[in-house]
Amino acid sequence: MRQKLFVALLVLITAAYCWGLGWIAWGFVRAGSAVGYGLAVGVVILLALTVWVTWREVLFGAAAGDLARRYAPPADAIQDDPRAEFEAARAALQDDDARQGTGAPGTAESRDWAGWFRLALAYDALRDRKNARMATRRAIDARRAVRR
């Protein structure tokens, strides 16, 4: 619940920021010169990018939260040692790829969303946020592919 409140607060702050940008753009339009119109267009582009990035991040968070609710750790999960859990998750993905014959181990063709999510959790435990996010994105993509 705490995370949802934090996200709602950030969305409200972003909405206030967008309102301020809109107000500034309107001020430039009211100035009536070519420079004013150009600046207004630039501010509107910034506004659109802000809304787009915020929307993408909210969707990513919702999809990751859905995966977290559906995920059940396997019996062989190693909770105490992040490095060992990382190696086990990677090995499980490689085994899944070998069973399915999807090409190179650990590639995006893997349909095992739970394996990718397990790898994302292992990366997160190792504090490797970039790769955790990448693995979470692949888990989301694999989950969407399974649902189709």
C-alpha positions in Angstrom: 0.0 0.0 0.0 2.9 2.3 0.8 4.3 1.9 -2.8 0.9 2.8 -4.3 0.6 5.9 -2.2 4.1 6.9 -3.3 3.3 6.3 -7.0 0.1 8.3 -6.6 2.0 11.2 -5.0 4.6 11.1 -7.8 1.8 11.1 -10.4 0.2 14.1 -8.7 3.5 15.9 -8.6 3.9 15.2 -12.3 0.4 16.5 -13.0 1.2 19.7 -11.2 4.4 20.0 -13.2 2.4 19.4 -16.4 -0.1 22.1 -15.4 2.8 24.5 -14.8 4.3 23.7 -18.2 0.9 24.2 -19.8 0.5 27.6 -18.1 4.0 28.6 -19.3 3.2 27.5 -22.9 -0.1 29.5 -22.8 1.9 32.5 -21.6 4.3 32.1 -24.6 1.3 31.9 -27.0 -0.3 35.0 -25.5 3.0 36.9 -26.2 2.1 36.6 -29.9 5.5 36.7 -31.4 7.2 34.0 -33.5 9.6 33.4 -30.7 6.8 33.0 -28.3 5.1 30.4 -30.5 8.3 28.5 -31.0 8.9 28.4 -27.2 5.3 27.3 -26.7 5.8 24.4 -29.1 9.0 23.4 -27.3 7.3 23.5 -23.9 4.3 21.4 -25.3 6.8 18.8 -26.6 8.4 18.7 -23.2 4.9 18.3 -21.7 4.1 15.4 -24.0 7.4 13.7 -23.2 6.7 14.0 -19.5 3.3 12.5 -19.8 4.5 9.7 -22.1 7.5 8.7 -19.8 5.2 8.8 -16.7 2.6 6.6 -18.4 5.2 4.1 -19.5 6.7 3.8 -16.0 3.3 3.4 -14.4 2.4 0.6 -16.9 5.8 -1.1 -16.2 5.2 -0.9 -12.5 1.7 -2.3 -12.8 2.9 -5.2 -15.0 5.8 -6.0 -12.7 3.4 -5.9 -9.7 1.1 -8.4 -11.5 4.1 -10.7 -12.1 5.1 -10.4 -8.5 1.6 -11.4 -7.4 1.6 -14.4 -9.7 5.1 -15.6 -9.0 5.7 -18.5 -6.8 9.4 -19.2 -6.0 10.5 -22.7 -7.0 11.5 -25.2 -4.4 15.1 -24.9 -5.3 15.3 -21.2 -4.7 18.2 -20.1 -2.5 17.0 -17.2 -0.3 20.1 -16.7 1.8 22.8 -16.4 -0.9 22.1 -13.9 -3.7 25.0 -15.1 -5.9 24.0 -18.7 -5.7 20.3 -17.8 -6.4 21.5 -15.8 -9.5 23.5 -18.8 -10.8 20.5 -21.1 -10.1 18.1 -18.8 -11.9 20.4 -18.5 -14.9 20.9 -22.2 -15.1 17.1 -22.7 -14.9 16.6 -20.3 -17.9 19.3 -22.1 -19.9 17.7 -25.5 -19.1 14.3 -24.1 -20.2 15.8 -22.8 -23.5 17.5 -26.2 -24.1 14.3 -28.0 -23.6 12.4 -25.7 -25.9 15.1 -25.5 -28.5 14.8 -21.7 -28.7 18.4 -21.0 -29.7 21.0 -19.4 -27.5 20.5 -19.9 -23.8 19.0 -16.9 -22.0 17.7 -15.2 -25.1 14.5 -13.3 -25.3 12.8 -16.2 -27.1 12.3 -18.0 -23.9 8.7 -18.3 -22.9 9.3 -18.9 -19.3 8.2 -15.6 -17.7 8.7 -17.0 -14.2 12.3 -17.9 -15.0 13.0 -14.4 -16.2 11.3 -12.9 -13.2 13.3 -15.2 -10.9 16.4 -13.9 -12.7 15.2 -10.3 -12.2 14.8 -10.9 -8.5 18.3 -12.4 -8.3 19.7 -9.4 -10.1 17.8 -7.1 -7.7 19.2 -9.0 -4.7 22.7 -8.4 -6.2 21.8 -4.7 -6.5 22.2 -4.8 -10.3 19.2 -2.6 -11.0 19.9 -2.2 -14.8 19.9 -5.9 -15.5 17.0 -6.5 -13.0 14.9 -4.1 -15.0 15.9 -5.7 -18.3 15.0 -9.2 -17.0 11.7 -7.8 -15.7 10.9 -6.4 -19.1 11.7 -9.8 -20.7 9.5 -11.5 -18.1 6.6 -9.1 -18.9 7.1 -9.7 -22.7 7.2 -13.5 -22.1 4.0 -13.3 -20.0 2.3 -11.3 -22.8 3.4 -13.8 -25.4 2.0 -16.7 -23.3 -1.4 -15.0 -22.9 -1.7 -14.6 -26.7 
